[in-house]
């Protein structure tokens, strides 16, 4: 089980855990030195943010996946296209506050689903299969993340409907939610330390990824500027997604299970050359940025919404095809990899 890690301690720690805590420090830094965010936010969004959005579209280069997508055109083509069109319409009408609100809640849900999905993978690697364990982890992650998103709406003036959260009834509901959340976190902490007794060092990676997920949205509570808070919170998510998608592509194209997919020579090359992959994703980021500067109606946000939607089904492991074609490369199952999985990049 690789002692609880998905790949190894170094790869997982840097891409799945470290960036979440760097985001916390970045948020504090922008409060103390606001000028940092002028360059910092642009670099985060260009290199990590847009790159992680672009990584979704690489799955469309895979001939196996593309054939499956065509059997579900509504999910993988039509609805994403409609989301792009809707974003263009809102921009044309000048409804930028709507765009901000939709992106805020849509991205929040998207990030929470990735966090709980990672927790599922780490429980598998630790050999923990109890539904009770899964329920406690997910309740803690979803509870803290949702609380941070709502707390931002209560204490800041980003959206204009903060008054809803400042009524006496809302205050009572929030205090009750805080009490329930505190009880949930105490239960999660007790369960986490209990895992160390039953699973030893194998429980450490799960504890670390859960802690990173709990910390992910904290900048929304304490960072003053909304864009700074957004970048600080999502930095860890961006790095996690890039690490996961690189792992999937790399492991598929080095294993015998992915031989049919070798008819996608571009993806086969990129999946074995991390520098080339990084340059392609950076190029995607530069292209989207340049088009957005040239035309305010360019659907950069629409492509982001499409990414949120497509990922909901691209990583829906209840689907038989997704479970067979993607999940094995994340779980490192010998039947899929025909041997021990290798570290995708030497870090």
C-alpha angles and dihedrals in degrees: 000000000000089000093289099308123118094220108350138310096270098046094044095043094053102039103029104032116014098059091056091061093040085058090058091053092045090054091052090047093054089053092052097037109024092182090068091072094062091073099018097059092047093051093047093048096043098045104030107015103047090033091058091048090051092050089068093061091054088073087067089063091062108094093210093053093041091055089052092047089056089059088058101037093155093060100038103032117011103045094042087051091050091051090053090050092047091053090052090051093051091048091048090051091047094241094146093146088060090051090051094049094046092048092048096054096033092053092044092057091044093052093046091053090053091048094052090044091055090049088054091053093049092048088054091050090050092050094245113142104158116129088215090060091049092048093051094048094047094045091053095046096043092042097051094041094049091045091054092050093050093041089058089056091051101048102031136056099225099123109023099240097087090119088076090065095046099063120108091249092051090049091053092049092048093051091050090049091050091053092049091046092051090052090049092051092049089052091047092050091050092048092047094053089044088059090059088059094048102035104023119201090354089075094058098081091050091050091050096048091047091049090050090050092050090051096045099091098034093103088068087067102046108022113095103209116062097219091047090051091048094052094043092051098044099042091087092045092052093052092046092052093048090049092050097046093046089050092051095048095042096048094045095053095046094051131075091237091071098053093114088055090059086089082081097074096171093056091042089057095044093047091061098042114061093185092054091046091051092050092050092050091045088050090053089052093049091048094051092045093049092048091048091053092047095048126020088205094061103121100236089139090044090056087050091053089047089053090052092051098043092049090056087068101026089066098033097125094186085075108093094222095048091045091053100036104040113013097066091062091056095044095045093228112183093221090062101037098040090221143005113330116242128225105266093221131011104249 
